[in-house]
Amino acid sequence: MFKLPVDVDESSISKLSTNSERADLIRQCDLIIWDEISTVSKRLLEIFNNLLQDICRSSKIFGGKAIIFAGDFRQIQTVCIVIRNLSFDHGLVNGTKLIIKKISKFILEAIVPGRTDTVFIPRIMFKFTVGSLGLEMIRRQFPIKLAYALTINKSQGQTLDCVGIDLRSDVFSHGQLYVALGRIRNSENLRILLPSERIISGIPFTKNIVIKDLIK
């Protein structure tokens, strides 16, 4: 319907003419439903948005059309973060990201993004205290958690393709802003979330903390 490209890169565009009958149908429709959205790349959505803006002659997102995106996000790969130092030799330390490939009762089979080797994560013992009486409990579990986001400190030493930084709360230590901004390979793939009062005359700004005695 929309003649979107199959192989997508930065130069890809839709082949649908804005003067075609299909374009007329799109202009007349009130609602567009797109299923399996969890398998679609960001770039393809940008192409779709640009197409609708051209067809509808509107700068509004998706040309002002009502869009429903549907899909099962459980189908995408699960990204976890290691929460204990397991092996310095294999790079499995606190903060390492993992893509889980297989789950069994006692072992997780995973890969580290950017690497081709398979790593195995065992269950380990965790000790914690319950209640005001100081009762100590021991639990055996996998030393990982879902990684929807990372703190700036956890991201230190990593290089990422796409980064979104939430700076609605200011950084609070020396070098923290530098660490956050330095994780990205290409600055074009960096997005920063700031409160509206930090945007003046269209120019965003944020606070930085520098302890001058540390850089003398």
Salt bridges, closest charged atoms under 4 A:
ASP24 OD1 - ARG27 NH2 2.52
GLU46 OE2 - LYS42 NZ 3.92
GLU46 OE1 - ARG43 NH1 3.26
ASP72 OD1 - ARG74 NE 3.03
ASP117 OD2 - ARG115 NH2 2.81
ASP161 OD1 - ARG185 NH1 2.68
ASP166 OD2 - ARG168 NH2 2.60
ASP170 OD1 - ARG198 NH1 2.91
ASP213 OD1 - LYS216 NZ 3.37
